[in-house]
Amino acid sequence: MTVQLPAPVDGATLRPDLLAIAAIVPNGAKVLDLGCGDGALLEYLVRNKQVKGRGIEISELGVLACVRRGLSVRQGNLQEGLADYPDASFDFVILSQTLPFLNDPAMILQEMLRVGVRAIVSFSNWGHWRCRLQFLFSGRSPVAADLPQQWYESPRRQLLTVTDFALFCDQIGIHIEQQTYLVHGRRVHTGRFRNLLSTSAVFELAKG
């Protein structure tokens, strides 16, 4: 039986928020990617930035795709998987488009900053003006522009905005080092209107 290998990734095929994450990670860094999916980001970082990368993924299909890419990935959930790593094991711990699905985001973020010197988080922004208009005029839960998923689809997620996240980090003592805002995949300078104009965001975090 012939096994189809995942297609190699490059800057033209990598998801825009993952490219923004990759821009933050320096060459040769030690990286842990949480919920790494099919391993596209890890492969890109290994090939283009020579990182020493590992991943955690709960999906068996995702783990198989990562193994076919030649990546070091273990199967497991985030709540249990991070407990096995000692403090400061990595330079960066990454969580892309997974935050809204976590039952205990404070614990995960704090664990990320225990096992990593820095954390990088990306998520879709439900504070975008189209989401607001959709809720106002239709009375229905909005669908984020960069994560087209209905409220009833699995896995279930919590809506959050970039303002929600900034306030949350302040409450749990996490410092935001830098922020990148995207509109339909394009980097933009949104200024004071970032919550209104951005469709997704990338945050680099450090201990407060």
Residue frames as qw, qx, qy, qz and C-alpha x, y, z in Angstrom:
[[0.000, 0.888, 0.459, 0.000, 0.00, 0.00, 0.00],
 [0.409, 0.402, -0.011, 0.819, 1.33, 3.46, -0.94],
 [0.309, -0.699, -0.438, 0.473, 1.35, 6.04, 1.88],
 [0.280, 0.787, 0.206, 0.510, 0.71, 9.57, 0.67],
 [0.487, -0.210, -0.306, 0.790, 3.09, 12.02, 2.33],
 [0.008, 0.876, 0.338, -0.343, 1.84, 15.45, 3.40],
 [0.515, 0.741, 0.100, 0.420, 2.69, 18.19, 0.94],
 [0.544, -0.108, -0.218, 0.803, 5.82, 20.20, 1.90],
 [0.064, -0.922, -0.362, 0.123, 5.05, 23.66, 3.24],
 [0.473, 0.144, 0.034, 0.868, 6.59, 26.99, 2.30],
 [0.021, -0.287, -0.262, 0.921, 5.80, 30.65, 2.80],
 [0.329, 0.003, -0.432, -0.840, 3.22, 30.57, 0.01],
 [0.575, -0.253, -0.711, -0.316, 1.20, 27.70, 1.46],
 [0.321, -0.198, -0.720, 0.582, 1.51, 28.23, 5.22],
 [0.178, -0.807, -0.559, -0.073, -1.53, 29.73, 6.96],
 [0.180, 0.764, -0.062, 0.617, -1.07, 33.51, 7.48],
 [0.545, -0.775, 0.161, -0.276, -1.21, 33.42, 11.29],
 [0.931, -0.214, 0.129, 0.265, 1.37, 30.61, 11.27],
 [0.598, 0.516, -0.002, 0.613, 3.65, 32.75, 9.09],
 [0.174, -0.834, 0.117, -0.511, 3.27, 35.57, 11.62],
 [0.825, -0.543, 0.157, -0.021, 4.22, 33.13, 14.39],
 [0.887, 0.135, 0.078, 0.435, 7.22, 31.88, 12.42],
 [0.315, 0.760, -0.072, 0.564, 8.44, 35.47, 12.03],
 [0.472, -0.801, 0.200, -0.309, 8.71, 35.77, 15.83],
 [0.928, -0.300, 0.185, 0.123, 10.71, 32.55, 16.34],
 [0.043, 0.833, -0.507, -0.215, 14.49, 33.06, 15.92],
 [0.731, 0.405, -0.546, -0.060, 16.76, 30.66, 14.09],
 [0.463, 0.249, -0.781, 0.339, 17.85, 27.63, 16.09],
 [0.439, -0.359, 0.380, -0.731, 15.31, 28.07, 18.88],
 [0.056, -0.097, -0.985, 0.135, 13.88, 25.17, 20.87],
 [0.458, -0.057, -0.139, -0.876, 10.14, 25.07, 20.12],
 [0.155, 0.223, 0.943, -0.194, 7.14, 23.14, 21.46],
 [0.342, -0.067, -0.374, -0.860, 3.99, 23.36, 19.32],
 [0.292, 0.158, 0.808, -0.486, 0.78, 22.55, 21.22],
 [0.594, 0.567, 0.475, -0.315, -2.10, 21.20, 19.15],
 [0.172, -0.502, 0.532, 0.660, 0.28, 21.07, 16.21],
 [0.720, 0.503, 0.072, -0.474, -2.26, 19.52, 13.80],
 [0.927, 0.360, 0.053, 0.093, -0.61, 18.08, 10.70],
 [0.723, -0.387, 0.160, 0.549, 2.76, 19.60, 11.61],
 [0.504, 0.740, 0.208, 0.394, 2.84, 22.27, 8.90],
 [0.129, -0.961, 0.165, -0.180, 4.22, 24.99, 11.19],
 [0.715, -0.546, 0.405, 0.164, 6.79, 22.72, 12.83],
 [0.799, 0.248, 0.369, 0.405, 8.03, 21.50, 9.45],
 [0.314, 0.879, 0.078, 0.350, 8.32, 25.08, 8.21],
 [0.357, -0.890, 0.271, -0.087, 10.31, 26.10, 11.30],
 [0.813, -0.298, 0.431, 0.254, 12.60, 23.09, 11.09],
 [0.718, 0.422, 0.347, 0.431, 13.30, 23.58, 7.37],
 [0.283, 0.812, 0.123, 0.496, 13.57, 27.35, 7.28],
 [0.225, -0.849, 0.257, -0.404, 14.77, 28.31, 10.76],
 [0.569, 0.273, -0.723, 0.282, 16.58, 25.16, 11.88],
 [0.520, -0.511, 0.322, -0.604, 14.61, 25.01, 15.11],
 [0.153, 0.069, -0.969, 0.183, 14.71, 22.03, 17.44],
 [0.527, -0.144, -0.068, -0.835, 10.99, 21.33, 17.38],
 [0.027, -0.148, -0.975, 0.161, 8.59, 19.03, 19.19],
 [0.427, -0.214, -0.252, -0.842, 4.80, 18.85, 19.18],
 [0.223, 0.161, 0.867, -0.415, 1.79, 17.62, 21.11],
 [0.447, 0.030, -0.415, -0.792, -1.35, 16.65, 19.18],
 [0.565, -0.019, 0.652, -0.505, -4.47, 14.86, 20.39],
 [0.807, 0.417, -0.006, -0.418, -5.64, 13.66, 16.95],
 [0.781, -0.144, 0.560, 0.235, -4.26, 10.34, 15.73],
 [0.650, 0.651, 0.290, 0.264, -4.49, 11.54, 12.13],
 [0.047, 0.976, -0.184, 0.108, -2.55, 14.66, 13.05],
 [0.577, -0.607, 0.533, 0.120, 0.18, 12.66, 14.77],
 [0.803, 0.187, 0.503, 0.260, 0.48, 10.34, 11.75],
 [0.460, 0.853, 0.109, 0.220, 0.79, 13.34, 9.42],
 [0.210, -0.910, 0.357, -0.031, 3.54, 14.76, 11.64],
 [0.735, -0.321, 0.568, 0.186, 5.42, 11.46, 11.71],
 [0.736, 0.486, 0.385, 0.272, 5.26, 11.32, 7.90],
 [0.228, 0.947, -0.096, 0.206, 6.86, 14.75, 7.86],
 [0.704, 0.217, -0.440, 0.513, 9.68, 13.37, 10.01],
 [0.184, -0.655, 0.221, -0.699, 8.68, 15.41, 13.08],
 [0.295, -0.038, -0.836, 0.462, 8.95, 14.51, 16.76],
 [0.468, -0.307, -0.049, -0.827, 5.36, 14.62, 18.00],
 [0.038, -0.071, -0.943, 0.324, 3.57, 12.85, 20.83],
 [0.377, -0.467, -0.583, -0.547, -0.12, 12.13, 21.13],
 [0.336, -0.389, -0.681, 0.522, -1.93, 13.55, 24.16],
 [0.075, -0.894, -0.373, -0.237, -4.00, 16.40, 25.54],
 [0.255, 0.675, -0.240, 0.649, -2.46, 19.67, 26.66],
 [0.585, -0.696, 0.132, -0.395, -3.57, 19.45, 30.28],
 [0.924, -0.322, 0.184, 0.089, -1.55, 16.27, 30.81],
 [0.818, 0.434, -0.012, 0.378, 1.19, 16.64, 28.22],
 [0.171, 0.823, -0.250, 0.480, 2.92, 19.71, 29.65],
 [0.698, -0.664, 0.205, -0.174, 3.36, 18.18, 33.10],
 [0.956, -0.010, 0.089, 0.281, 6.13, 15.94, 31.75],
 [0.550, 0.593, -0.079, 0.583, 8.40, 18.85, 30.80],
 [0.528, -0.454, -0.314, 0.645, 10.71, 20.56, 33.32],
 [0.004, 0.911, 0.148, -0.386, 10.89, 24.33, 33.68],
 [0.120, 0.831, -0.348, -0.417, 12.36, 26.33, 30.79],
 [0.730, 0.006, 0.641, 0.239, 12.71, 23.29, 28.51],
 [0.499, 0.552, 0.493, 0.451, 11.96, 25.42, 25.42],
 [0.194, -0.082, 0.047, 0.976, 12.60, 28.91, 24.11],
 [0.425, 0.040, -0.135, -0.894, 9.07, 29.18, 22.68],
 [0.231, 0.270, 0.925, -0.135, 5.83, 27.31, 23.27],
 [0.219, 0.034, -0.402, -0.888, 3.19, 27.86, 20.57],
 [0.283, 0.413, 0.811, -0.301, -0.61, 27.62, 20.73],
 [0.110, 0.125, -0.419, -0.893, -2.22, 28.44, 17.37],
 [0.542, -0.120, -0.380, -0.740, -6.02, 28.71, 16.97],
 [0.530, -0.181, -0.824, 0.090, -6.57, 26.46, 20.01],
 [0.031, 0.077, -0.506, 0.858, -7.17, 28.91, 22.87],
 [0.543, -0.132, -0.027, -0.829, -10.99, 29.17, 22.39],
 [0.803, -0.068, -0.527, -0.269, -11.33, 25.39, 22.81],
 [0.376, 0.185, -0.747, 0.516, -9.54, 25.13, 26.18],
 [0.543, -0.641, -0.533, -0.101, -11.44, 24.40, 29.39],
 [0.546, -0.761, -0.085, 0.340, -8.78, 26.09, 31.55],
 [0.564, 0.729, -0.029, 0.388, -6.88, 28.67, 29.46],
 [0.244, -0.890, 0.316, -0.220, -5.21, 30.30, 32.49],
 [0.806, -0.394, 0.435, 0.078, -3.61, 27.03, 33.52],
 [0.835, 0.367, 0.254, 0.322, -2.42, 26.26, 29.99],
 [0.305, 0.879, -0.102, 0.352, -0.91, 29.71, 29.47],
 [0.426, -0.794, 0.402, -0.159, 0.87, 29.56, 32.81],
 [0.879, -0.147, 0.424, 0.160, 2.17, 26.08, 32.02],
 [0.688, 0.647, 0.100, 0.314, 3.36, 27.32, 28.62],
 [0.107, 0.873, -0.278, 0.386, 5.39, 30.00, 30.40],
 [0.713, -0.568, 0.408, -0.051, 6.72, 27.47, 32.87],
 [0.855, 0.023, 0.430, 0.289, 8.13, 25.09, 30.25],
 [0.562, 0.548, 0.247, 0.569, 8.98, 27.89, 27.81],
 [0.323, -0.240, -0.130, 0.906, 10.77, 31.24, 28.13],
 [0.292, 0.212, -0.117, -0.925, 8.18, 32.78, 25.79],
 [0.424, 0.386, 0.813, -0.100, 4.72, 31.75, 24.60],
 [0.151, 0.139, -0.415, -0.886, 3.07, 32.59, 21.28],
 [0.332, 0.422, 0.788, -0.301, -0.71, 32.47, 20.92],
 [0.154, 0.029, -0.445, -0.882, -2.89, 33.06, 17.86],
 [0.209, 0.446, 0.833, -0.252, -6.69, 33.14, 17.66],
 [0.063, 0.524, 0.549, 0.648, -9.58, 34.56, 15.64],
 [0.022, -0.109, -0.348, 0.931, -11.03, 37.86, 16.85],
 [0.020, -0.593, -0.793, -0.139, -14.79, 37.88, 17.41],
 [0.090, -0.701, -0.265, 0.656, -14.61, 41.61, 18.09],
 [0.225, 0.006, 0.540, 0.811, -14.24, 42.27, 14.34],
 [0.330, 0.229, 0.089, -0.911, -16.87, 44.63, 12.98],
 [0.519, 0.031, -0.654, -0.550, -18.45, 41.97, 10.73],
 [0.346, -0.205, -0.885, 0.235, -19.02, 39.70, 13.73],
 [0.056, 0.280, 0.467, -0.837, -20.64, 42.60, 15.59],
 [0.433, 0.185, -0.237, -0.850, -22.93, 43.40, 12.67],
 [0.459, -0.045, -0.845, -0.272, -23.87, 39.76, 12.21],
 [0.215, -0.299, -0.814, 0.449, -24.96, 39.51, 15.83],
 [0.141, 0.292, 0.236, -0.916, -26.72, 42.90, 15.77],
 [0.476, 0.239, -0.285, -0.797, -28.78, 42.37, 12.61],
 [0.593, 0.020, -0.745, -0.305, -29.32, 38.60, 12.58],
 [0.675, -0.489, 0.263, -0.485, -29.49, 37.90, 16.32],
 [0.989, 0.038, -0.135, 0.046, -27.33, 34.82, 15.69],
 [0.664, -0.583, 0.297, 0.363, -23.93, 33.84, 17.05],
 [0.372, 0.827, -0.325, -0.269, -21.29, 35.23, 14.69],
 [0.947, 0.097, 0.137, 0.274, -18.83, 33.16, 12.69],
 [0.339, -0.739, 0.289, 0.505, -15.27, 34.46, 12.82],
 [0.554, 0.748, -0.230, -0.284, -13.82, 35.45, 9.45],
 [0.270, 0.604, -0.750, 0.000, -10.66, 33.38, 9.95],
 [0.104, -0.076, 0.967, -0.222, -12.34, 30.40, 11.64],
 [0.543, -0.033, -0.309, -0.780, -15.57, 29.57, 9.76],
 [0.263, -0.109, -0.946, 0.155, -17.19, 27.26, 12.29],
 [0.490, -0.537, -0.324, -0.605, -20.78, 27.22, 13.52],
 [0.366, -0.545, 0.484, -0.578, -21.50, 27.26, 17.27],
 [0.900, -0.145, 0.225, -0.344, -22.81, 23.67, 17.25],
 [0.811, 0.436, -0.386, 0.066, -19.85, 22.08, 15.47],
 [0.827, -0.519, 0.128, 0.174, -17.29, 20.03, 17.36],
 [0.439, -0.323, -0.620, 0.564, -15.00, 20.90, 19.03],
 [0.136, -0.904, -0.389, -0.115, -17.03, 23.61, 20.77],
 [0.489, 0.160, -0.168, 0.841, -15.30, 26.94, 21.32],
 [0.187, -0.772, -0.399, 0.458, -15.74, 30.08, 23.41],
 [0.364, 0.808, 0.174, 0.429, -15.94, 33.42, 21.63],
 [0.498, -0.654, -0.085, 0.564, -13.26, 35.92, 22.62],
 [0.371, 0.911, 0.042, 0.173, -11.87, 39.20, 21.35],
 [0.609, 0.362, -0.313, 0.633, -8.40, 40.69, 21.36],
 [0.223, -0.617, 0.242, -0.715, -9.56, 43.05, 24.13],
 [0.891, -0.382, -0.040, -0.241, -10.81, 40.07, 26.16],
 [0.905, 0.084, -0.229, 0.347, -7.41, 38.42, 25.80],
 [0.304, 0.536, -0.300, 0.728, -5.41, 41.51, 26.77],
 [0.502, -0.578, 0.192, -0.614, -7.50, 41.98, 29.92],
 [0.969, -0.204, -0.112, -0.080, -7.23, 38.27, 30.73],
 [0.736, 0.285, -0.326, 0.521, -3.43, 38.35, 30.49],
 [0.023, -0.584, 0.304, -0.752, -3.35, 41.33, 32.84],
 [0.744, -0.467, 0.056, -0.474, -5.58, 39.52, 35.35],
 [0.982, -0.169, -0.022, 0.078, -3.38, 36.40, 35.48],
 [0.439, -0.780, 0.333, 0.296, -0.07, 38.26, 35.52],
 [0.739, 0.168, 0.458, 0.464, 1.14, 37.59, 31.97],
 [0.039, -0.697, 0.158, 0.699, 2.98, 40.29, 30.03],
 [0.717, 0.624, 0.304, 0.061, 2.30, 40.87, 26.31],
 [0.529, -0.381, 0.333, 0.681, 5.68, 41.35, 24.61],
 [0.088, 0.259, -0.444, -0.853, 4.38, 42.04, 21.10],
 [0.558, 0.453, 0.590, -0.369, 1.20, 41.84, 19.07],
 [0.036, -0.127, 0.667, 0.733, 0.53, 41.17, 15.39],
 [0.514, 0.436, 0.477, -0.564, -2.87, 41.83, 13.84],
 [0.169, 0.012, 0.807, 0.566, -4.20, 40.33, 10.62],
 [0.560, 0.414, 0.207, -0.687, -7.16, 41.14, 8.38],
 [0.896, 0.388, 0.095, -0.192, -8.05, 38.14, 6.21],
 [0.920, 0.046, 0.115, 0.371, -4.44, 37.01, 6.33],
 [0.440, 0.645, -0.060, 0.622, -2.78, 40.39, 5.72],
 [0.484, -0.350, -0.397, 0.697, -0.75, 42.10, 8.43],
 [0.017, 0.796, 0.289, 0.532, -2.20, 45.50, 9.30],
 [0.241, 0.005, -0.445, 0.862, -1.49, 48.40, 11.64],
 [0.247, -0.646, -0.660, -0.294, -4.86, 48.87, 13.29],
 [0.028, 0.408, -0.283, 0.868, -3.80, 51.23, 16.07],
 [0.296, -0.058, 0.588, -0.751, -6.45, 51.88, 18.68],
 [0.748, 0.166, -0.019, -0.642, -9.08, 50.12, 16.51],
 [0.146, 0.335, -0.925, -0.106, -7.40, 46.69, 16.57],
 [0.324, 0.159, 0.861, -0.358, -10.39, 45.03, 18.27],
 [0.545, 0.575, 0.257, -0.554, -12.74, 46.42, 15.63],
 [0.502, 0.690, -0.353, -0.384, -10.67, 45.87, 12.50],
 [0.039, 0.454, -0.886, -0.082, -8.55, 42.71, 12.98],
 [0.855, -0.011, -0.303, -0.420, -9.88, 39.28, 12.03],
 [0.924, -0.223, -0.242, 0.197, -7.15, 37.42, 13.93],
 [0.122, -0.903, 0.350, -0.218, -4.18, 38.19, 16.17],
 [0.841, 0.081, -0.409, 0.343, -0.85, 36.77, 17.28],
 [0.377, -0.874, 0.183, -0.245, 0.54, 37.53, 20.76],
 [0.642, 0.258, -0.584, 0.425, 4.00, 36.89, 22.13],
 [0.613, -0.727, -0.090, -0.294, 3.82, 36.45, 25.91],
 [0.445, 0.331, -0.645, 0.526, 6.23, 36.43, 28.85],
 [0.482, -0.502, -0.635, 0.335, 5.92, 36.08, 32.59],
 [0.095, -0.911, -0.185, -0.355, 4.68, 39.27, 34.24]]
